[in-house]
Amino acid sequence: MISFELTQKQLAMQEYFQRLAVERLQPRSMQVDAAAPAGVDPDYLTFIAEENLNAFLIPKEYGGKPLDHVSLAILFEELGAGCAGFAAVYAQTFHSVAALLIGGSDEQKKLFFPLLLPPGGHVSSFCVTEEESGSNTSSFSTVFSRKGKSFILRGEKSPVINAGQSRFYVVWANEEGTRNRAGISAFLIPGKTEGLRFGPYHDKPGFRPAPTATIHLEDIRIPEENMIGPAGSGYLLLMQILDWGRALSASMAVGLARTAIEEVTRFAKQRVILKRPIIKNQSIAFLLADLVTELEAARALVWRACRLIDLGRDHTVASSMAKLYASELAVRATTEGLLILGQSGYKRPSLMDKIHRDAQVLRIAEGTSHVQKLIISGQL
């Protein structure tokens, strides 16, 4: 039996975070977007703490109150509708937790999960990308070597969201002397580790509330028990995490696209030309009809991918389909939104201008749209 009906608990959560997104996240996001690049906004950290968001990611036995992936998709949609940059801050913690959920030992979970729980709003970082690698995750210039009962890591990761403020970092590296998937491992690095250094925050057009910087690993020493899983298992672990993450990245895109459609619909009803609201013009009415239809389709793709994850079934292609469709819709909705709003949307401060810039990032993060097409076509 196929059902798209949400439970009462899911509906209550949806309504609650929808209100918070409009009342708290969206207004603050405009202020952070206009400010100079800095760390995670203190108001966002307060929001994480007050709403105990990290508990939704962590199993009960480690102090959490976990949600299934469909419920997480509902949450991420509302966060994306309020501020995609904040949703990306939270998604970094999700990815780091996912690394432990999939590959971590019980001892690692007991040590690192409590670092994300109250008091205080805490974040972590997922460190994969390098300046030269981009979407290529089959090898890294960041390397590790064994020294006694420790590992020594050196290299750079960039961009890293939440850099400089994370309680811990999950870092992928190749064993020294290897340049292939079999040599990749993942490591847990506490935020105060000696030799861990951070560059200045990047100035970028989109996702400005999600601070990014380069992290430098200067021959840092970590104990052997901080390797996640056996040596050489990092590539498989990374692929599993990205399959989860793409579904939730797609839900962020659905939220952003929804905000754009709602914004332009309000404008089209209020903007009057020749005594007629412009929504009465067929060109605009039909465009909006297309967008709301595509929005429903994007959400259905997200929920299907998340349901497959919850069932423990193959979800790789479903996640990529959701990510591809939803991120392209976010760009299309905000681009058409700017066109319809005209000068009122192009002058800053403008919500449509902000989310249009944010939407471009969603086509790139978690694998570009071209990468998603490679994944999907590879299964044909």
N, C-alpha and C positions, 0 to 999 in steps of 0.2 A: 504494500500500500504506500502510495506517495502522498505526502501531506506538506503543505507550506504553512500550516497553522502554527503560530508560536504558542508556547505555554504561557500561563498567567505570570510566571516568574520572569520569563523572557520579555513579555510585554511591559511589565512593570519596570524592568531594567532599561528597556528601550525608551520609555517615556521619561524616566528619571534623568538619564544621561542626555537625552535630546534637549531637555530644559536647561541642564547645566552647560551644554555646548553653546546654546544661544546666549545665556545670561552671563557666563563666566569666560569660556574659552574664546569665543569669537571676538568680543570687544578687546580682550587683552592681546589677542593675536595681532590685531591691527597696530597696537602700540609697540609690541616687540618687533614686528616686521619693519617699522619705521626707524628703529633704534640702530645704533652701531653694533657690529657683531660682538657677542659676549657669550657667557656660559648659559646653561639652562636657566630660564627665568625663575626667580624665587617663587613667584605665584604658581608656576607650573609644579614646582616641587611640593609646595603646600597642597595643591590639588591632588597630587599622587598620594600624599600622606593622609589627607582628610578622607579621601574616598577609598583608601587602602587598595589601590589599583593593582599593586604587585601581588597581593594575595590571590587575585584571580588566576595567576599563572602558576602558582606553587601548590604542590599536593598537600593534603591535609596533614599527613604525618610529619611534615616539615613546617607546619604553622600556617599553611595557606587555606584558601577557600576557592578551589579551582573551578573554572568554567569549562564546559565542553567547547569545541571549536566553533560550532554554530553560534553559541552565545557570545563567544569572543568576537565573531564576525559582526554581530549586532552592536557590540560595544565599540569596536574599531570604526564602524560606519558612523556612529554618532561623534566619536572623537575626530574623525576625518572631516565631518561636516562642520565642527566647531573650529578646528585648527589642524590642518594636515601636518604642520611642523611639530606640534605637540604630539600628535599620534605617532610620528616618526621617532620622537624621543622615547616614547613608551614601547614602540616596536623593537627598539634596540635591546631593551630589557627582556622582552619576549624572546628574541633570538638567543640571547645569552642563557636564559632559563631553558630554552629548548635544547641547547647543546648538552646541558646537564641531564635533562629528562631523558634524552635519547641515549647518550653515551656515558654519562657520569656515574661514578660509584656512589654507594650509600654514604661513604665518608665525605666525599666531595659535596654532596647535597646537604649534609648536615652542617658543613662548614660554611658554604657560600650562600645558600638560600636565606638564612637569617639576616644576612647583610642587607637584604632588600626590603625587609619588613619594618614597620614602625617600631620606635618613634622616628619621625622624620620621613621626608620623601626622598627615596634613593633611586639611582639609575645604574645601569651597567652598559658595557659596550661590546659590540660584535665586530671584530677586527679582521676583515678579509681583504678588502680592496687595497691595491697598491697603485702608485702613479703609472707604472708601466704595464700592469696586468689588465686593468679594466674588467671586462666580463670574462676574461680567461682565468679560471680558477684551477687549472690543472697543475700549476707550479707557482712558486713564490720566490722572490729574492730575499725575503726574510728567512733566516736559517736558524737551526738549533744544532747543538752538539752536546754530547754527554760528558760530564766531568764528575766522576765518582757517583754519588747518589743524587746528583743535581743535573739540570739542563741549563745551558747557556744560550740565550737568544739574542740575536742582533738583527737589525733591519729597521724598516719604516712601514707604517700602514697609513694610508690616506685615501679618502677622507674618513674620519672616525667620528660618528655622532656621540655626543656626551663626553668627548675627550676632556680629561682633566678633572672630571667630577664623578666618574664612575667608581662604584665600590669595588668592581673587578672588571677585567677585560678578558674576553675569550679570543685568543690570537692563533691564527693558522700560520704554519711555517713548514719549510722543507728541511729534512735532515741534510746537514752539510755534505756536499758532494753529490746530491741527487737533484734532478730537475724533472721529476715525473710524479704522477698521482700516488704511486706506491710509497713515496718518501714524505708524504704530507701527514702532519699530526697537529692536534689542537691542544692548547694549553690555557690554564686558568692563571691569570696574573692579578694579584691583589693591587688595588689602586695606589697604595703607598710603597710599592716595590722600588728599591734603590736602582737607579739607572733608567727608570721610565720617565721620559721627558716629552713635553708637548709643545708644538709650535703655536703661533698665533691663530685665532679663530678666523676662518675663511669668510670673506665677503662674497656673497652669492645672491643671485636674483630671486631664487625660490627657496622654500623651506627655511627661511631665515630664523624662525623660532627653534629650529633644530640645529644647535651649534655643532660645527664640524671643525676639526683641526687634524694636523699630522701628528702621529705619535712616533717617537723615536725609542727604539729598544737598544740601549747601549751596553751590550754584553751583560744583560741582566741574568741573575741566577735565581732559579726557582727549583723547589724540591721535585723529585721524580714523581711523587704522588699527585702533582698538579697537571700531569698529562691526562687528557680525557681519552679513556679507552686505550687499547694497545697501540704501540707505535705503528704508523702507517695507515691508521684507520680514519685519518682526518678528512680525506676527500669524500668518502661515503657518508660520514657524519654531516659534512657541509651540504651535500645534495639533499639529504633528508630534511635538514633545517630549512633550506630554501624552498622546498616543496610546501612545507607548512607556511612559511613566511609569505610566499606569493599569494596565497589565498587571502591572508589578512591584509596585505598591501592592496589587493583588489578591493577589499571592503572599505579601506580608507578612500580609495578612488571613487567608489560608489557614493560615500558621504560627501566628498567634495563636489562631485557632479550634481548631486541632489541640491546642495546649497546654491550652485550656479543656476540651476533650473528654477528653483524657488525665487531667487533674486530677480531673474529676468522676467518671470511670470508676473510678479508684483509690479515691476516697472511697466510691462506691456499693458496691464490693466489700468494703470494710473496715467500713462502718457497719452494725451489726447491730441490728435491732429485732425483738423477739419471736423470737429465735434464728434469724432469717433475714437475710442481707445484703440491703440494700434494692434491689440490682440485680435481685433475684428478683421484685420487684414489677413487674407488667406496665407500669404507667404510666411508671416510670423506664426499664425495659428498652426499651420501644418508643420513648421519647424519644431515648435514646442511639442506637438503630438508625437513626432518622431523621437524627440529626446526623452520624453517620459516613458515611451515604449521601450527604448533602449535601456533606460535606467532599470526598469523591471527585469529585463533580460539579464543585465549585468548582475543584479542582486541574486537572481536565480542561479547563475553560474557560480557565484561565491558560495552560496548556501550548499549547492551540490558538492563542491570541492570540500567544504568543511565537513559535511555529513560523511563523505567517504573517508576523511581523516579519522573522524570519530568511530567509524565502523572498522578501522584498521585495514581498509581496502586500498588498492592502487589509486593514487590521487595525483600523480605527477602531471599528466596531461590536463586533467580537470583544473588544477591550480594554475597552470600556464594559460589555459583558455580564459579563466576568470581574470587573471592579471592583464593579459593582452587586451581583452574587450573593455574592461572597466577603466584602465588607464587611458586608452584611446578615447573613450567616451568623455572622460574628465577634460581632456584637451579640447575635444569638439564642443562640449557644452560651454566651456569658459570662453572659447574663441568666438562662438556665435553670440554668447552673452555680451561680450565687449562690442560686437558689431551692432547689436540691438540697442544697448545702452548709449552708444555713441560717446559724445564728449563727457557725459556724466560718469561713465564707467572708466574713462581713460585718465581722468584727473585724479591725482592723489590728494588725500587718502581715498581709496576706492576698494571695496571688498572684492569686486569682480577683477580688478587689476591684480590684487594679491593672489587670489585663488587661481587665476590664469597662470601666474608665474609658478605657483606651487604645482599645478597640474603637469607642467613639463617634466618635473623631477620624477613623477610617478611613472613616466614612460621609460625612465632610465634605471631607477633603483630596483633592486631584486632581479636584475637582468633586463636589458632593454627589450623593447617590443620585437626587435629582430631576433634576439635570443629566444623569446617565447615562441616565435614562429619556427625556429629550428627545432625546439623541443617537441612541438606539436607535430610538425611534418615528419620528424624522425620516427613517430609511432604509426604513420599511415601504412 
